[in-house]
Amino acid sequence: MEFLNPKTLPPISTFQIMNNDGIIEDESQASLDVRDEQVIEWYKNMVFVQILDTIMSEAQRQGRVSFYMVSAGEEGIMVGSAAALGPGDIITCQYRETGVFKQRGFTLKDFMSQLMGTRYDPGKGRNMPVHYSGRLKTGVHAVASTLGTQIPHATGAAYALKMEDREIGTSSPRVAVAYFGDGAASEGDFHGALNLAAVRDCPVIFICRNNGFAISTPTSEQYRGDGIASRAVGYGIETLRVDGTDIFAVYQATKEARRRALEDGGRPILLELMSYRISHHSTSDDSFAYRSLDEVHPWKSRSNPIALLKKWLEQKSLWNDDLEKEIRAQIRRDILSELKSAEKEKKPPLSSIFDDVYAEYSEEQESQRQELKRLMLKYPEEYDAEDYEGGIAAL
């Protein structure tokens, strides 16, 4: 009789290509199929996310936007993984995947339309800021606040893709991808999604951002096992732990995960991408109430994906201080300009609050719409509708 003691098992190793000095020590391990221009584009996209986060966090403090969540320390996970996915892949996100949207083609206007809830927002201004929606444009489904619900959605989408391929075949196989954090991995939806994906051999990639915290709860108080990757083994799922600050390792791991997910009819893969949440959880949080500045500083100053990739680019003579200043200044100007434009844009028409419930208005909805319009016309001083497209007349 032999009991397995997890304390005596060796820990899962972490895949890394670039060291903390931005040097690729083993070129054979890299075998990257990307051009220098693509890597520069990755860097610019990460810098874009960093500057957008800074400006919008400041805008929230100024009362110009109600809420915001940043991605500091995790930009490489988002950009690197998204770069390795196929154009037709189905993606579900949590709320810290700004870099995924950017890498997949979201424009600055797309970001600001959602953040400011303008008439151009596909979500019609209904969601909290950073709950982007880009299914039609980028293949990324709308972000939801409910933690972990996107994980079984990805499993379901992957199963549908598998059935579609079995019934009609396709020349361009696709996978589904679910992004989530270490905190969401404690939700029941995580376990149900992994189990079904394994049983049905669904072509899905589970990408866990292990940034060390679930809001204020450190991972040391979340679980006793060997991280999130070890859970995949229990469900019969292949897994890999990756240095999330190393964008080359993230790209390579995601590319290989996608290949494996489509192999032999499909199967699930889990990637645990290790990083550190440099920022507060959100603009509603003060993380220094539960961690010290000394803990954060090393990650913020040097052990983050932007700093590491910059070192690599400089060593390859692909980047310099002049380019850095130029691109940062341009991105900042563009974001501030688009923010000002979005603040002047009209909100979605008031009639849209009755949309998307039924295919056609029900009698109850029509009655409610008419009653709302009557009240707004009767008490115009109480209902300022000038900010909405078409005003009261649009009801």
Secondary structure, 3 states (H helix, E strand, C coil): CCCCCHHHCCCCCEECCECCCCCECCHHHHCCCCCHHHHHHHHHHHHHHHHHHHHHHHHHHCCCCCCCCCCCCCHHHHHHHHHCCCCCCEEECCCCCHHHHHHCCCCHHHHHHHHCCCCCCCCCCCCCCCCCCEHHHHCECCCCCCCCCHHHHHHHHHHHHHHHHHHHCCCCCCCEEEEEECCHHHCHHHHHHHHHHHHCCCCEEEEEEECCEECCEEHHHCCCCCCCHHHHHHCCCEEEEEECCCHHHHHHHHHHHHHHHHHHHCCCEEEEEECCCCCCCCCCCCHHHCCCHHHHHHHHHCCCHHHHHHHHHHHCCCCCHHHHHHHHHHHHHHHHHHHHHHHHCCECCHHHHHCCCCCCCCHHHHHHHHHHHHHHHHCCCCCCCCCECCHHHHC
